[in-house]
Amino acid sequence: MSLKYIIVDDESVAHDIISKYCSLLPNMQLMQNCYDAIEAIEYLNDHTVDLIFLDLNMPKIKGFEFLKTLPNQPKVIVTTAYKEYALEGYELNIVDYLLKPFSFDRFLKAINKAFINTSKILSTTPQEKHNEKPEKVFLRTNNKHIQIDIDDILFVEASGNYVKIVLKEDILSIRGNLLALNELIPTDNFIQVHRSFMVVQNHIRSIEGNQILIDKYTIPIGKSFKSQIDTILKQD
């Protein structure tokens, strides 16, 4: 699945940065460069997109006023130098609020939010539910970005400044810690069972004493995390 997007910003350098960042990711399709809200309105009258990168301080019509004119608002990532408008933005149901200048890592987090939200709204009818694709996320490893299915994650293990992500058919290593990874990968199924391990509850095969079995792996349960396991067992 690709994300069709437009950029609405009166600064050409902003278009260059956003399009450059998007070019580093698969499945991102630029549909139009709009340099004010009027151009965007004219384009959206005849076309549909999944995502808008929106500046706020533009001539003619400001960013949020533009949003209020849209009968069917796509996902919106605000890109601005003004942090004081963040609350109003979230009231207008934006996906994320990026303060200029923003890093690629911060940009990537916003894209992951938009990608997951969009994948949900593209499969809304009961007939399509059985064909719904697993949610995906982009992860940076070895100077490249890999897209993975969140459903393929079995567990993650922290080791120094890196986190090992164990998938059904692969193992990835990324720089970071468990907290940062939990923020990057939006899932409610992560459960921390040890100071160095988070597991995905749906993939737990069995719990035996102080160990969790997932696929062919054995994960230890830390003493201070046993309450998490008790919560799982009480659900049955």
Residue frames as a rotation matrix with the C-alpha (Angstrom) as fourth column:
MET 1
0.575 0.818 0.000 0.00
0.818 -0.575 0.000 0.00
0.000 0.000 -1.000 0.00
SER 2
-0.530 -0.747 0.402 1.30
0.737 -0.640 -0.217 3.48
0.420 0.181 0.889 -0.89
LEU 3
0.072 0.471 -0.879 0.59
0.728 -0.627 -0.276 6.78
-0.682 -0.620 -0.387 0.82
LYS 4
-0.025 0.002 1.000 -0.43
0.840 -0.542 0.022 9.49
0.542 0.840 0.012 -1.62
TYR 5
0.137 -0.002 -0.991 0.56
0.825 -0.553 0.115 12.87
-0.548 -0.833 -0.074 -0.22
ILE 6
0.470 -0.081 0.879 0.73
0.535 -0.766 -0.357 16.58
0.702 0.638 -0.316 -1.02
ILE 7
-0.410 -0.620 -0.669 2.89
0.903 -0.377 -0.203 19.29
-0.126 -0.688 0.715 0.50
VAL 8
0.566 0.604 0.561 1.23
0.604 -0.767 0.216 22.62
0.561 0.216 -0.799 1.35
ASP 9
0.302 -0.589 -0.749 3.88
0.711 -0.384 0.589 25.19
-0.635 -0.711 0.303 2.26
ASP 10
0.993 0.112 -0.044 4.89
0.062 -0.787 -0.614 28.60
-0.104 0.607 -0.788 0.90
GLU 11
0.322 -0.945 -0.057 8.61
-0.779 -0.299 0.550 27.87
-0.537 -0.133 -0.833 1.35
SER 12
0.631 -0.098 -0.769 10.34
-0.614 0.542 -0.574 25.89
0.473 0.835 0.281 -1.40
VAL 13
-0.484 -0.874 0.043 13.02
-0.698 0.356 -0.621 24.64
0.527 -0.331 -0.783 1.01
ALA 14
-0.288 0.472 0.833 10.30
-0.744 0.438 -0.505 22.92
-0.603 -0.765 0.225 3.06
HIS 15
0.778 0.554 -0.296 9.12
-0.602 0.524 -0.603 21.10
-0.179 0.647 0.741 -0.07
ASP 16
0.204 -0.800 -0.564 12.68
-0.644 0.324 -0.693 20.00
0.737 0.505 -0.449 -0.76
ILE 17
-0.654 -0.493 0.574 13.23
-0.751 0.333 -0.570 18.65
0.090 -0.804 -0.588 2.76
ILE 18
0.041 0.767 0.641 9.92
-0.679 0.492 -0.545 16.80
-0.733 -0.413 0.540 3.00
SER 19
0.832 0.280 -0.479 10.17
-0.553 0.480 -0.681 15.27
0.039 0.831 0.554 -0.47
LYS 20
-0.114 -0.943 -0.312 13.78
-0.711 0.297 -0.637 14.25
0.694 0.150 -0.704 0.22
TYR 21
-0.596 -0.046 0.802 12.77
-0.730 0.446 -0.517 12.54
-0.334 -0.894 -0.300 3.47
CYS 22
0.426 0.861 0.277 9.87
-0.604 0.499 -0.621 10.79
-0.673 0.097 0.733 1.75
SER 23
0.554 -0.266 -0.789 12.15
-0.726 0.310 -0.614 9.58
0.408 0.913 -0.021 -1.04
LEU 24
-0.565 -0.808 0.167 14.09
-0.769 0.442 -0.462 7.60
0.300 -0.389 -0.871 1.55
LEU 25
-0.495 0.498 0.712 10.98
-0.410 0.588 -0.697 5.56
-0.766 -0.637 -0.087 2.37
PRO 26
-0.959 0.242 0.149 9.12
0.263 0.554 0.790 3.02
0.109 0.797 -0.595 0.25
ASN 27
-0.311 0.950 -0.015 5.44
0.934 0.308 0.183 3.47
0.178 0.043 -0.983 -0.59
MET 28
-0.056 0.276 -0.960 5.39
0.399 -0.875 -0.275 7.28
-0.915 -0.398 -0.061 -0.43
GLN 29
-0.273 0.060 0.960 3.92
0.961 -0.014 0.275 8.92
0.030 0.998 -0.053 -3.54
LEU 30
-0.635 -0.005 -0.772 4.08
0.179 -0.974 -0.141 12.71
-0.751 -0.228 0.619 -4.02
MET 31
0.030 0.763 0.646 0.97
0.948 0.182 -0.260 13.90
-0.316 0.620 -0.718 -5.86
GLN 32
0.506 0.213 0.836 1.31
0.560 -0.818 -0.131 17.69
0.656 0.535 -0.533 -5.82
ASN 33
-0.587 -0.632 -0.506 3.41
0.809 -0.482 -0.338 20.59
-0.030 -0.607 0.794 -4.51
CYS 34
0.450 0.784 0.428 1.10
0.697 -0.607 0.381 23.38
0.558 0.127 -0.820 -3.32
TYR 35
-0.599 -0.799 0.053 2.55
0.634 -0.514 -0.578 26.74
0.489 -0.312 0.815 -2.28
ASP 36
-0.826 0.414 0.381 -0.59
-0.560 -0.676 -0.479 28.13
0.059 -0.610 0.790 -0.67
ALA 37
-0.620 0.630 0.467 -3.94
-0.009 0.590 -0.807 26.87
-0.785 -0.505 -0.360 0.56
ILE 38
0.246 0.733 -0.634 -5.79
-0.713 -0.306 -0.631 28.00
-0.656 0.607 0.448 -2.57
GLU 39
-0.277 -0.437 -0.856 -3.66
-0.899 0.433 0.069 25.70
0.340 0.788 -0.513 -4.72
ALA 40
-0.980 -0.118 0.160 -4.33
-0.179 0.876 -0.448 22.85
-0.087 -0.467 -0.880 -2.30
ILE 41
-0.248 0.964 0.091 -8.09
-0.244 0.029 -0.969 23.43
-0.937 -0.263 0.228 -2.32
GLU 42
0.257 0.314 -0.914 -8.16
-0.937 -0.149 -0.315 23.45
-0.235 0.938 0.256 -6.12
TYR 43
-0.606 -0.550 -0.575 -6.19
-0.670 0.743 -0.005 20.22
0.429 0.382 -0.818 -6.27
LEU 44
-0.951 0.204 0.232 -8.27
-0.020 0.709 -0.705 18.45
-0.308 -0.675 -0.670 -3.61
ASN 45
-0.095 0.952 -0.292 -11.49
-0.729 -0.267 -0.630 19.41
-0.678 0.153 0.719 -5.37
ASP 46
0.508 0.256 -0.822 -10.56
-0.836 0.375 -0.400 16.91
0.206 0.891 0.405 -8.09
HIS 47
-0.083 -0.643 -0.761 -8.23
-0.227 0.756 -0.614 14.46
0.970 0.122 -0.209 -6.33
THR 48
0.934 0.296 0.199 -8.05
-0.269 0.219 0.938 12.44
0.234 -0.930 0.285 -3.14
VAL 49
-0.105 -0.989 -0.107 -4.93
-0.401 0.140 -0.905 11.92
0.910 -0.052 -0.412 -1.06
ASP 50
0.377 0.165 -0.911 -4.07
0.608 0.698 0.378 10.02
0.698 -0.697 0.163 2.10
LEU 51
0.227 -0.485 -0.845 -1.82
0.910 -0.203 0.361 12.60
-0.346 -0.851 0.396 3.71
ILE 52
0.718 -0.049 0.694 -1.14
0.280 -0.893 -0.353 16.35
0.637 0.448 -0.628 3.77
PHE 53
-0.234 -0.777 -0.584 2.05
0.971 -0.212 -0.107 17.96
-0.041 -0.593 0.804 5.03
LEU 54
0.513 0.667 0.541 0.77
0.657 -0.711 0.253 21.36
0.553 0.225 -0.802 6.11
ASP 55
-0.765 -0.644 -0.011 2.49
0.550 -0.644 -0.531 24.60
0.336 -0.412 0.847 7.03
LEU 56
0.016 0.807 -0.590 0.48
0.956 -0.185 -0.228 27.04
-0.293 -0.560 -0.775 9.15
ASN 57
0.133 -0.033 -0.991 1.79
0.154 -0.987 0.054 30.54
-0.979 -0.159 -0.126 8.44
MET 58
-0.544 -0.236 0.805 0.92
0.794 0.163 0.585 30.96
-0.270 0.958 0.099 4.75
PRO 59
-0.915 0.240 -0.325 -0.44
-0.304 -0.939 0.161 33.87
-0.267 0.246 0.932 2.70
LYS 60
-0.544 0.795 -0.268 -4.12
-0.473 -0.028 0.881 34.15
0.693 0.606 0.391 1.71
ILE 61
0.653 0.757 0.024 -5.44
-0.483 0.392 0.783 31.37
0.583 -0.523 0.622 3.99
LYS 62
-0.201 -0.722 0.662 -3.70
-0.980 0.141 -0.143 30.11
0.010 -0.677 -0.736 7.12
GLY 63
-0.822 -0.302 -0.483 -3.15
-0.379 0.923 0.068 26.39
0.425 0.239 -0.873 7.59
PHE 64
-0.863 0.504 0.017 -5.85
0.301 0.541 -0.785 25.66
-0.405 -0.673 -0.619 10.16
GLU 65
-0.155 0.821 -0.550 -8.41
-0.546 -0.535 -0.645 27.81
-0.823 0.200 0.531 8.33
PHE 66
-0.391 -0.082 -0.917 -7.66
-0.884 0.311 0.349 25.73
0.257 0.947 -0.194 5.25
LEU 67
-0.988 -0.010 -0.157 -8.31
0.031 0.966 -0.256 22.52
0.154 -0.257 -0.954 7.19
LYS 68
-0.571 0.816 -0.083 -11.71
0.035 -0.077 -0.996 23.79
-0.820 -0.572 0.015 8.29
THR 69
-0.111 0.526 -0.843 -12.76
-0.904 -0.407 -0.135 24.12
-0.414 0.747 0.521 4.63
LEU 70
-0.764 -0.286 -0.578 -12.19
-0.553 0.752 0.359 20.44
0.332 0.594 -0.732 3.86
PRO 71
0.291 0.950 0.117 -15.37
-0.912 0.238 0.334 18.32
0.290 -0.204 0.935 3.93
ASN 72
0.987 -0.065 -0.149 -13.36
0.095 0.975 0.202 15.07
0.132 -0.214 0.968 4.06
GLN 73
0.569 -0.805 0.164 -10.06
-0.821 -0.548 0.160 15.76
-0.039 -0.226 -0.973 5.78
PRO 74
0.527 -0.508 -0.681 -7.18
0.041 0.815 -0.577 13.41
0.849 0.277 0.451 4.94
LYS 75
0.591 -0.477 -0.651 -4.53
0.795 0.207 0.570 12.64
-0.137 -0.854 0.501 7.52
VAL 76
0.769 -0.277 0.575 -2.53
-0.018 -0.910 -0.415 15.78
0.639 0.309 -0.705 8.29
ILE 77
0.242 -0.768 -0.592 1.01
0.966 0.133 0.223 16.25
-0.092 -0.626 0.774 9.58
VAL 78
0.994 0.097 0.046 1.65
0.098 -0.995 -0.020 19.87
0.044 0.025 -0.999 10.51
THR 79
0.080 -0.997 0.001 5.14
0.993 0.080 -0.090 21.23
0.089 0.009 0.996 9.78
THR 80
0.731 0.292 0.616 5.70
0.251 -0.955 0.155 24.65
0.634 0.042 -0.772 11.33
ALA 81
-0.438 -0.896 0.069 8.07
0.350 -0.241 -0.905 26.84
0.828 -0.373 0.419 13.30
TYR 82
-0.406 0.393 0.825 5.33
-0.706 -0.708 -0.010 27.85
0.580 -0.587 0.565 15.75
LYS 83
-0.850 -0.004 -0.526 4.79
0.239 0.888 -0.394 25.54
0.469 -0.461 -0.754 18.70
GLU 84
-0.876 0.479 0.048 1.99
-0.288 -0.440 -0.851 27.62
-0.386 -0.759 0.523 20.25
TYR 85
-0.167 0.865 -0.473 -0.61
-0.983 -0.109 0.147 26.24
0.075 0.490 0.869 17.82
ALA 86
-0.888 -0.289 -0.357 -0.13
-0.305 0.952 -0.014 22.58
0.344 0.096 -0.934 18.74
LEU 87
-0.751 0.639 0.169 -3.25
0.083 0.345 -0.935 22.31
-0.655 -0.688 -0.312 20.93
GLU 88
0.073 0.795 -0.603 -5.50
-0.691 -0.396 -0.605 23.74
-0.719 0.460 0.520 18.25
GLY 89
-0.385 -0.312 -0.868 -3.94
-0.887 0.384 0.255 21.33
0.254 0.869 -0.425 15.78
TYR 90
-0.996 -0.011 -0.093 -4.79
0.015 0.961 -0.275 18.26
0.092 -0.275 -0.957 17.81
GLU 91
-0.390 0.918 -0.075 -8.32
-0.118 -0.131 -0.984 19.57
-0.913 -0.375 0.160 18.26
LEU 92
0.252 0.419 -0.872 -8.54
-0.905 -0.217 -0.366 19.46
-0.343 0.881 0.325 14.46
ASN 93
0.776 0.153 0.612 -7.52
-0.136 0.988 -0.075 15.80
-0.616 -0.025 0.788 14.53
ILE 94
0.462 -0.713 -0.528 -4.05
-0.820 -0.116 -0.560 16.11
0.338 0.692 -0.638 13.02
VAL 95
0.773 -0.252 -0.582 -1.76
0.232 0.966 -0.111 13.08
0.591 -0.049 0.805 13.06
ASP 96
0.218 -0.783 -0.582 1.35
0.957 0.056 0.283 14.86
-0.189 -0.619 0.762 14.34
TYR 97
0.998 0.063 0.030 2.86
0.065 -0.997 -0.044 18.31
0.027 0.046 -0.999 14.86
LEU 98
0.317 -0.946 0.071 6.45
0.948 0.314 -0.048 18.75
0.023 0.082 0.996 13.65
LEU 99
0.812 -0.134 -0.568 8.44
0.061 -0.949 0.310 21.80
-0.581 -0.287 -0.762 14.70
LYS 100
0.747 -0.574 0.334 10.85
0.392 -0.026 -0.920 23.10
0.537 0.818 0.206 12.07
PRO 101
-0.100 -0.337 -0.936 13.64
-0.877 0.475 -0.077 22.22
0.471 0.813 -0.343 11.74
PHE 102
0.621 0.363 0.695 12.85
-0.663 0.716 0.218 18.55
-0.419 -0.596 0.685 12.38
SER 103
-0.491 -0.858 0.147 15.16
-0.704 0.491 0.514 15.56
-0.513 0.149 -0.845 12.08
PHE 104
-0.409 0.304 -0.861 14.52
-0.653 0.561 0.508 12.55
0.638 0.770 -0.031 9.87
ASP 105
-0.893 0.065 -0.446 14.00
0.313 0.801 -0.510 10.37
0.324 -0.595 -0.736 12.96
ARG 106
-0.678 0.684 -0.269 11.25
-0.056 -0.413 -0.909 12.70
-0.733 -0.601 0.318 14.19
PHE 107
-0.328 0.516 -0.791 9.75
-0.938 -0.276 0.209 12.78
-0.111 0.811 0.574 10.70
LEU 108
-0.709 -0.026 -0.705 9.80
-0.278 0.929 0.246 8.99
0.648 0.370 -0.666 10.58
LYS 109
-0.895 0.416 -0.160 7.75
0.322 0.356 -0.877 8.74
-0.307 -0.837 -0.453 13.78
ALA 110
-0.356 0.788 -0.502 5.10
-0.542 -0.612 -0.576 10.98
-0.761 0.066 0.645 12.25
ILE 111
-0.369 0.172 -0.913 5.01
-0.876 0.265 0.404 8.90
0.312 0.949 0.052 9.07
ASN 112
-0.930 0.012 -0.367 4.58
0.104 0.967 -0.232 5.71
0.352 -0.254 -0.901 11.07
LYS 113
-0.645 0.747 -0.163 1.54
0.071 -0.154 -0.986 7.23
-0.761 -0.647 0.046 12.79
ALA 114
-0.142 0.603 -0.785 0.04
-0.849 -0.482 -0.216 8.30
-0.509 0.636 0.580 9.49
PHE 115
-0.636 -0.169 -0.753 0.79
-0.628 0.680 0.379 4.98
0.448 0.714 -0.538 7.79
ILE 116
-0.949 0.264 -0.171 -0.90
0.315 0.803 -0.506 2.94
0.004 -0.535 -0.845 10.51
ASN 117
-0.425 0.837 -0.344 -3.91
-0.102 -0.422 -0.901 5.22
-0.899 -0.348 0.265 10.77
THR 118
-0.216 0.319 -0.923 -4.33
-0.950 -0.286 0.123 5.20
-0.225 0.903 0.365 7.00
SER 119
-0.849 -0.136 -0.511 -4.06
-0.309 0.912 0.271 1.41
0.429 0.388 -0.816 6.75
LYS 120
-0.794 0.607 -0.027 -6.96
0.344 0.413 -0.843 1.16
-0.501 -0.679 -0.537 9.18
ILE 121
-0.123 0.828 -0.547 -9.28
-0.332 -0.554 -0.764 3.53
-0.935 0.088 0.343 7.32
LEU 122
-0.478 -0.084 -0.874 -8.59
-0.878 0.027 0.477 1.91
-0.016 0.996 -0.087 3.96
SER 123
-0.726 0.268 -0.633 -10.21
0.077 0.947 0.313 -1.34
0.683 0.179 -0.708 5.12
THR 124
-0.815 0.429 0.389 -13.50
-0.571 -0.485 -0.662 -0.34
-0.095 -0.762 0.640 6.69
THR 125
0.136 0.939 -0.316 -16.14
-0.934 0.228 0.275 -2.62
0.330 0.258 0.908 5.20
PRO 126
0.372 0.051 0.927 -16.86
-0.624 0.753 0.210 -6.07
-0.687 -0.656 0.312 6.70
GLN 127
0.994 0.029 0.108 -16.14
0.059 0.684 -0.727 -7.70
-0.094 0.729 0.678 3.32
GLU 128
0.534 -0.841 0.083 -12.62
-0.271 -0.263 -0.926 -6.25
0.801 0.472 -0.368 3.36
LYS 129
0.618 -0.283 0.734 -11.72
-0.784 -0.145 0.604 -7.14
-0.064 -0.948 -0.311 6.93
HIS 130
0.799 -0.302 0.520 -10.40
0.141 0.935 0.326 -10.59
-0.584 -0.187 0.790 6.08
ASN 131
0.576 -0.606 0.549 -8.07
0.730 0.079 -0.679 -9.00
0.368 0.791 0.489 3.48
GLU 132
0.958 -0.186 0.219 -6.76
-0.249 -0.916 0.314 -6.29
0.142 -0.355 -0.924 5.78
LYS 133
0.323 -0.924 -0.203 -2.98
0.217 0.281 -0.935 -6.10
0.921 0.257 0.292 5.62
PRO 134
0.366 -0.271 -0.890 -0.94
0.931 0.115 0.347 -6.18
0.009 -0.956 0.295 8.81
GLU 135
0.996 -0.058 -0.074 0.09
-0.048 -0.990 0.131 -2.79
-0.081 -0.127 -0.989 10.12
LYS 136
0.439 -0.885 0.155 3.61
0.785 0.294 -0.544 -1.81
0.436 0.361 0.824 9.16
VAL 137
0.902 -0.271 -0.335 6.37
-0.005 -0.784 0.621 0.37
-0.431 -0.559 -0.709 10.52
PHE 138
0.669 -0.740 0.069 9.69
0.011 -0.083 -0.996 1.66
0.743 0.668 -0.047 9.20
LEU 139
0.871 -0.482 -0.093 12.85
0.143 0.067 0.988 0.87
-0.470 -0.874 0.127 11.18
ARG 140
0.678 -0.706 -0.206 16.35
-0.634 -0.419 -0.650 2.14
0.373 0.571 -0.731 10.51
THR 141
0.698 -0.516 0.497 19.10
-0.042 0.663 0.747 -0.46
-0.715 -0.542 0.442 10.60
ASN 142
-0.081 -0.862 0.500 22.54
0.656 0.331 0.678 -0.52
-0.750 0.383 0.539 8.97
ASN 143
-0.706 -0.278 -0.651 22.06
-0.103 -0.869 0.483 2.83
-0.701 0.408 0.585 7.22
LYS 144
-0.837 0.539 -0.099 18.84
-0.096 0.034 0.995 1.77
0.539 0.842 0.023 5.51
HIS 145
-0.511 0.754 0.413 15.15
-0.792 -0.226 -0.567 1.75
-0.334 -0.617 0.713 6.36
ILE 146
-0.940 0.182 -0.287 13.27
0.058 0.918 0.391 -1.53
0.335 0.351 -0.874 6.44
GLN 147
-0.238 0.934 0.265 9.50
-0.920 -0.304 0.246 -1.85
0.310 -0.186 0.932 6.52
ILE 148
-0.965 -0.092 -0.246 8.24
-0.010 0.948 -0.317 -4.65
0.262 -0.304 -0.916 8.74
ASP 149
0.057 0.991 -0.122 4.84
-0.032 0.124 0.992 -6.04
0.998 -0.053 0.038 9.70
ILE 150
-0.269 -0.102 0.958 4.16
-0.897 -0.336 -0.288 -5.26
0.351 -0.936 -0.002 13.34
ASP 151
0.720 0.648 0.250 2.38
-0.694 0.682 0.230 -8.60
-0.021 -0.339 0.941 13.61
ASP 152
0.625 -0.547 -0.556 5.67
0.053 0.741 -0.669 -10.35
0.779 0.389 0.493 12.79
ILE 153
-0.238 -0.744 0.624 7.40
-0.659 -0.348 -0.667 -9.10
0.713 -0.570 -0.408 15.95
LEU 154
0.243 0.244 -0.939 7.81
0.398 0.858 0.325 -11.87
0.885 -0.452 0.111 18.54
PHE 155
0.777 -0.053 -0.628 9.81
0.589 -0.293 0.753 -10.01
-0.223 -0.955 -0.196 21.19
VAL 156
0.586 -0.643 0.493 12.53
-0.081 -0.652 -0.754 -7.39
0.806 0.402 -0.434 21.61
GLU 157
0.634 -0.485 -0.602 15.70
0.773 0.374 0.513 -7.49
-0.023 -0.791 0.612 23.69
ALA 158
0.912 -0.360 0.197 17.74
-0.353 -0.933 -0.074 -4.51
0.211 -0.003 -0.978 24.90
SER 159
0.578 -0.810 -0.100 21.52
0.804 0.545 0.235 -4.86
-0.136 -0.216 0.967 24.79
GLY 160
-0.507 -0.790 -0.344 23.60
0.738 -0.604 0.301 -1.79
-0.445 -0.101 0.890 25.59
ASN 161
-0.559 0.238 -0.794 22.77
-0.317 -0.946 -0.060 0.99
-0.766 0.218 0.604 23.14
TYR 162
-0.770 0.255 -0.585 20.93
-0.548 0.205 0.811 -1.35
0.327 0.945 -0.018 20.80
VAL 163
-0.057 0.807 0.588 17.64
-0.679 0.401 -0.616 -3.24
-0.732 -0.434 0.525 20.67
LYS 164
-0.976 -0.210 -0.053 17.32
-0.191 0.721 0.667 -6.62
-0.102 0.661 -0.744 18.99
ILE 165
-0.062 0.992 -0.113 13.95
-0.897 -0.105 -0.429 -7.13
-0.437 0.075 0.896 17.31
VAL 166
-0.881 -0.213 0.422 13.11
-0.093 0.953 0.287 -10.79
-0.463 0.214 -0.860 16.82
LEU 167
-0.156 0.810 -0.565 10.65
-0.971 -0.230 -0.061 -11.38
-0.180 0.539 0.823 13.99
LYS 168
0.707 0.512 0.488 9.01
-0.416 0.859 -0.298 -14.56
-0.572 0.007 0.820 12.76
GLU 169
0.830 -0.371 0.416 11.61
0.551 0.658 -0.513 -14.98
-0.083 0.656 0.750 10.04
ASP 170
0.216 -0.779 0.589 14.31
0.377 -0.490 -0.786 -12.41
0.901 0.392 0.188 10.75
ILE 171
0.434 -0.166 -0.885 16.25
0.856 -0.231 0.463 -10.58
-0.281 -0.959 0.042 13.47
LEU 172
0.413 -0.258 0.873 17.00
0.396 -0.812 -0.428 -6.86
0.820 0.523 -0.233 13.28
SER 173
-0.025 -0.461 -0.887 19.22
0.977 -0.198 0.075 -4.68
-0.210 -0.865 0.456 15.42
ILE 174
0.368 0.175 0.913 18.54
0.467 -0.884 -0.019 -0.95
0.804 0.434 -0.407 15.80
ARG 175
-0.756 -0.654 -0.008 20.12
0.386 -0.437 -0.813 1.74
0.528 -0.618 0.583 17.91
GLY 176
-0.130 0.727 0.675 18.00
-0.545 -0.621 0.563 2.79
0.828 -0.295 0.477 20.90
ASN 177
-0.955 -0.089 0.284 16.33
-0.294 0.433 -0.852 1.45
-0.047 -0.897 -0.440 24.02
LEU 178
-0.693 0.721 0.010 13.09
0.721 0.693 0.022 -0.29
0.008 0.023 -1.000 24.94
LEU 179
-0.125 0.668 -0.734 11.30
0.437 -0.627 -0.645 2.95
-0.891 -0.401 -0.214 25.81
ALA 180
-0.445 -0.111 -0.889 12.13
-0.596 -0.703 0.387 4.57
-0.668 0.702 0.247 22.48
LEU 181
-0.987 0.066 -0.150 11.14
-0.069 0.666 0.743 1.43
0.148 0.743 -0.652 20.60
ASN 182
-0.501 0.849 -0.166 7.81
0.787 0.367 -0.496 1.26
-0.360 -0.379 -0.852 22.39
GLU 183
-0.023 0.449 -0.893 7.08
-0.043 -0.893 -0.448 4.81
-0.999 0.028 0.040 21.25
LEU 184
-0.642 -0.339 -0.688 8.17
-0.656 -0.222 0.721 4.08
-0.397 0.914 -0.080 17.69
ILE 185
-0.868 0.337 -0.365 6.08
0.030 0.769 0.638 0.93
0.496 0.543 -0.678 17.27
PRO 186
-0.490 0.747 0.449 2.43
-0.869 -0.456 -0.190 1.64
0.063 -0.483 0.873 18.11
THR 187
-0.217 0.465 -0.858 1.03
-0.081 0.867 0.491 -1.57
0.973 0.176 -0.151 19.52
ASP 188
0.273 0.409 0.871 -0.88
-0.901 -0.208 0.381 -2.43
0.337 -0.888 0.312 22.68
ASN 189
0.893 0.170 -0.416 0.51
-0.119 0.982 0.147 -5.98
0.434 -0.082 0.897 22.73
PHE 190
-0.121 -0.992 -0.038 3.98
-0.070 0.047 -0.996 -5.21
0.990 -0.118 -0.075 24.09
ILE 191
0.949 0.307 0.069 4.47
-0.096 0.072 0.993 -6.41
0.300 -0.949 0.098 27.67
GLN 192
0.013 -0.982 0.190 7.71
-0.692 -0.146 -0.707 -5.81
0.722 -0.122 -0.681 29.53
VAL 193
0.894 0.319 -0.315 8.62
-0.071 0.794 0.604 -9.01
0.443 -0.517 0.732 31.39
HIS 194
0.382 -0.861 -0.335 12.25
0.895 0.255 0.366 -8.26
-0.230 -0.440 0.868 32.22
ARG 195
0.394 -0.241 -0.887 14.37
0.051 -0.958 0.283 -5.12
-0.918 -0.157 -0.365 32.31
SER 196
-0.601 -0.709 -0.369 15.87
-0.386 -0.148 0.911 -6.23
-0.700 0.689 -0.185 28.99
PHE 197
-0.928 0.268 0.260 12.86
0.374 0.647 0.664 -7.90
0.010 0.713 -0.701 27.32
MET 198
-0.330 0.925 -0.190 9.47
-0.697 -0.374 -0.612 -6.92
-0.637 -0.069 0.768 25.98
VAL 199
-0.875 0.096 0.474 7.29
0.309 0.866 0.394 -9.64
-0.372 0.491 -0.787 24.48
VAL 200
-0.627 0.743 -0.234 4.24
-0.703 -0.411 0.580 -9.53
0.335 0.528 0.780 22.24
GLN 201
-0.413 0.473 0.779 1.42
-0.671 0.420 -0.611 -11.12
-0.616 -0.775 0.144 24.18
ASN 202
0.561 0.755 -0.339 -0.29
-0.777 0.339 -0.530 -12.63
-0.285 0.561 0.777 21.13
HIS 203
0.318 -0.526 -0.789 2.78
-0.593 0.539 -0.598 -14.75
0.740 0.658 -0.141 20.40
ILE 204
-0.390 -0.438 0.810 3.22
-0.913 0.297 -0.280 -16.28
-0.118 -0.849 -0.515 23.86
ARG 205
-0.218 0.257 -0.942 3.03
-0.388 0.862 0.325 -20.06
0.896 0.436 -0.088 23.52
SER 206
0.549 0.378 -0.746 3.32
0.513 0.553 0.657 -20.92
0.660 -0.743 0.109 27.20
ILE 207
0.196 -0.458 0.867 4.46
-0.728 -0.660 -0.184 -19.62
0.657 -0.595 -0.463 30.59
GLU 208
0.631 -0.084 -0.771 6.46
0.364 0.910 0.200 -22.03
0.685 -0.407 0.604 32.72
GLY 209
0.285 -0.514 -0.809 7.79
0.940 -0.014 0.341 -20.85
-0.187 -0.857 0.479 36.06
ASN 210
0.277 -0.285 -0.918 10.06
0.118 -0.938 0.327 -17.89
-0.954 -0.198 -0.226 35.42
GLN 211
-0.813 -0.582 0.022 10.19
0.057 -0.041 0.998 -18.36
-0.579 0.812 0.067 31.68
ILE 212
0.340 0.862 -0.376 8.07
-0.431 -0.213 -0.877 -17.48
-0.836 0.460 0.299 28.67
LEU 213
-0.484 -0.442 0.755 8.14
0.438 0.625 0.646 -19.62
-0.757 0.644 -0.109 25.55
ILE 214
0.481 0.541 -0.690 7.64
-0.408 -0.558 -0.722 -17.86
-0.776 0.629 -0.047 22.22
ASP 215
0.720 -0.201 -0.664 8.22
-0.596 0.312 -0.740 -19.88
0.356 0.929 0.105 19.08
LYS 216
0.550 -0.587 -0.594 11.66
0.451 0.807 -0.380 -21.50
0.703 -0.059 0.709 19.63
TYR 217
-0.344 -0.717 0.607 12.81
-0.070 -0.624 -0.778 -18.84
0.936 -0.310 0.164 22.11
THR 218
0.261 0.329 -0.908 12.88
0.892 0.277 0.357 -18.82
0.369 -0.903 -0.221 25.91
ILE 219
-0.099 -0.205 0.974 12.54
-0.016 -0.978 -0.207 -15.40
0.995 -0.036 0.093 27.58
PRO 220
-0.671 -0.197 -0.715 13.26
0.665 0.267 -0.698 -14.88
0.328 -0.943 -0.048 31.30
ILE 221
0.478 0.815 0.327 10.74
0.397 -0.532 0.748 -13.24
0.784 -0.227 -0.578 33.62
GLY 222
-0.587 -0.714 0.382 12.25
0.019 -0.483 -0.875 -10.66
0.810 -0.506 0.297 35.96
LYS 223
-0.631 0.316 -0.708 11.19
0.772 0.345 -0.534 -10.69
0.076 -0.884 -0.462 39.61
SER 224
-0.708 0.317 -0.631 9.85
0.074 -0.855 -0.513 -7.15
-0.703 -0.410 0.582 39.48
PHE 225
-0.669 0.444 -0.596 7.77
-0.742 -0.355 0.569 -7.92
0.041 0.823 0.567 36.39
LYS 226
-0.958 0.284 -0.038 5.85
0.286 0.956 -0.058 -10.96
0.020 -0.067 -0.998 37.65
SER 227
-0.379 0.865 -0.329 2.76
0.087 -0.320 -0.943 -8.83
-0.921 -0.386 0.046 38.21
GLN 228
-0.333 0.207 -0.920 2.59
-0.891 -0.388 0.235 -8.31
-0.308 0.898 0.314 34.44
ILE 229
-0.840 -0.029 -0.542 2.41
-0.273 0.885 0.376 -12.06
0.468 0.464 -0.752 33.96
ASP 230
-0.797 0.592 -0.117 -0.22
0.408 0.386 -0.827 -12.44
-0.445 -0.707 -0.550 36.68
THR 231
-0.281 0.695 -0.662 -2.36
-0.515 -0.691 -0.507 -9.94
-0.810 0.198 0.552 34.79
ILE 232
-0.508 0.034 -0.860 -2.12
-0.823 0.275 0.497 -12.06
0.254 0.961 -0.112 31.64
LEU 233
-0.928 0.095 -0.360 -3.05
0.145 0.983 -0.115 -15.26
0.343 -0.158 -0.926 33.46
LYS 234
-0.663 0.710 -0.237 -6.04
0.224 -0.114 -0.968 -13.63
-0.714 -0.695 -0.084 35.17
GLN 235
-0.534 0.464 -0.707 -7.48
-0.796 -0.558 0.235 -12.63
-0.285 0.688 0.667 31.80
ASP 236
-0.624 0.288 -0.727 -8.50
-0.281 0.785 0.552 -16.23
0.729 0.549 -0.409 31.29
